[in-house]
Amino acid sequence: MHVLARARQIQRNLSADGLRATLYKSYYYGLGYVFDAFHERIDTTSPATQETLTENGTPRGDRTAAFPCHPGVLRRALDALAVSANDVFLDIGCGKGRALVVARRYPFQRIIGVDLIPSHIRVCRRNLERLGSRNHQLILGDALKIDYPSDVTVCFLFKPFPEPVILACLARLLPRPRAVILMGSDALKHLPGYRLQETYRHGPSDRFDYLLFTREPGVES
Ligand SMILES: C[S@@+](CC[C@H](N)C(=O)[O-])C[C@H]1O[C@@H](n2cnc3c(N)ncnc32)[C@H](O)[C@@H]1O
């Protein structure tokens, strides 16, 4: 981003969010660029297209803007799950793939990303290929309409859309994954068939908080 445009952005952030949140946002972007640099200079951080919020120019209330997850916070949730080679990871609303890049460090049999924006899927694919990934599957489509693979065991959602849409989306995943990680959606304290195993709060904003749900014993689908 041009220096002047960046300065204007910071000024807008300061008046909208205050100093603390603005400093955190700057730290967060810095962290993202360091993350990318350490991963063969991929791009999970540069501002994403705002296409996400509209369809043919019309605002869509059931979608939220693209924004990459906090890698350390996702790692914390995955560490709690004892991931094995029987597990398959799904990121609903994968954006440019930051979460998939984190997940590929774990022994998942497969990592899957879904996004409805072609440019996100394109960049995500490029990122994963640059890292030499061989076990990824990317699906371009609307999370509320696609058919999901039936072997997903760990599902991650970082606020791709508001809570009622998240629930509708999860209901389409059959059989149910053994774990669901919801980041930045802490209004959803109950998921049918799951128990809330862990909650985690991070930093001054609630953006990267997560809720970790695990399937109730005996509930298969
Ligand atoms: C907040 S970003 C999350 C990015 C990524 N999961 C991560 O953690 O780095 C949300 C993503 O959800 C996608 N999205 C929004 N609505 C969607 C839908 N109905 N179907 C598929 N993807 C959707 C957006 O395009 C955007 O890339």
The ligand as an SDF file (V2000), in Angstrom:
LIG
                    3D

 27 29  0  0  0  0  0  0  0  0999 V2000
  -12.4520  -13.7330    7.8110 C   0  0  0  0  0  0  0  0  0  0  0  0
  -11.9720  -14.5220    6.2740 S   0  0  0  0  0  0  0  0  0  0  0  0
  -11.1870  -15.9650    6.9410 C   0  0  0  0  0  0  0  0  0  0  0  0
   -9.9110  -16.3490    6.2050 C   0  0  0  0  0  0  0  0  0  0  0  0
   -9.2690  -17.6600    6.6330 C   0  0  0  0  0  0  0  0  0  0  0  0
  -10.2340  -18.6220    7.1330 N   0  0  0  0  0  0  0  0  0  0  0  0
   -8.2160  -17.4600    7.6960 C   0  0  0  0  0  0  0  0  0  0  0  0
   -8.5280  -17.7960    8.8310 O   0  0  0  0  0  0  0  0  0  0  0  0
   -7.1430  -16.9890    7.4220 O   0  0  0  0  0  0  0  0  0  0  0  0
  -13.5610  -15.0690    5.7200 C   0  0  0  0  0  0  0  0  0  0  0  0
  -13.5810  -15.7080    4.3250 C   0  0  0  0  0  0  0  0  0  0  0  0
  -14.8780  -16.2960    4.1470 O   0  0  0  0  0  0  0  0  0  0  0  0
  -15.2040  -16.2330    2.7800 C   0  0  0  0  0  0  0  0  0  0  0  0
  -16.6640  -16.3830    2.6580 N   0  0  0  0  0  0  0  0  0  0  0  0
  -17.6380  -15.5080    3.0540 C   0  0  0  0  0  0  0  0  0  0  0  0
  -18.8510  -15.9950    2.7740 N   0  0  0  0  0  0  0  0  0  0  0  0
  -18.6560  -17.2220    2.1850 C   0  0  0  0  0  0  0  0  0  0  0  0
  -19.5300  -18.2190    1.6590 C   0  0  0  0  0  0  0  0  0  0  0  0
  -20.8610  -18.0610    1.6930 N   0  0  0  0  0  0  0  0  0  0  0  0
  -18.9900  -19.3400    1.1340 N   0  0  0  0  0  0  0  0  0  0  0  0
  -17.6490  -19.5230    1.0890 C   0  0  0  0  0  0  0  0  0  0  0  0
  -16.7690  -18.6030    1.5800 N   0  0  0  0  0  0  0  0  0  0  0  0
  -17.2570  -17.4720    2.1120 C   0  0  0  0  0  0  0  0  0  0  0  0
  -14.6900  -14.8810    2.3510 C   0  0  0  0  0  0  0  0  0  0  0  0
  -14.4950  -14.8120    0.9450 O   0  0  0  0  0  0  0  0  0  0  0  0
  -13.3840  -14.7680    3.1510 C   0  0  0  0  0  0  0  0  0  0  0  0
  -12.2900  -15.1900    2.3740 O   0  0  0  0  0  0  0  0  0  0  0  0
  1  2  1  0
  2  3  1  0
  2 10  1  0
  3  4  1  0
  4  5  1  0
  5  6  1  0
  5  7  1  0
  7  8  2  0
  7  9  1  0
 10 11  1  0
 11 12  1  0
 11 26  1  0
 12 13  1  0
 13 14  1  0
 13 24  1  0
 14 15  1  0
 14 23  1  0
 15 16  2  0
 16 17  1  0
 17 18  1  0
 17 23  2  0
 18 19  1  0
 18 20  2  0
 20 21  1  0
 21 22  2  0
 22 23  1  0
 24 25  1  0
 24 26  1  0
 26 27  1  0
M  CHG  2   2   1   9  -1
M  END
$$$$
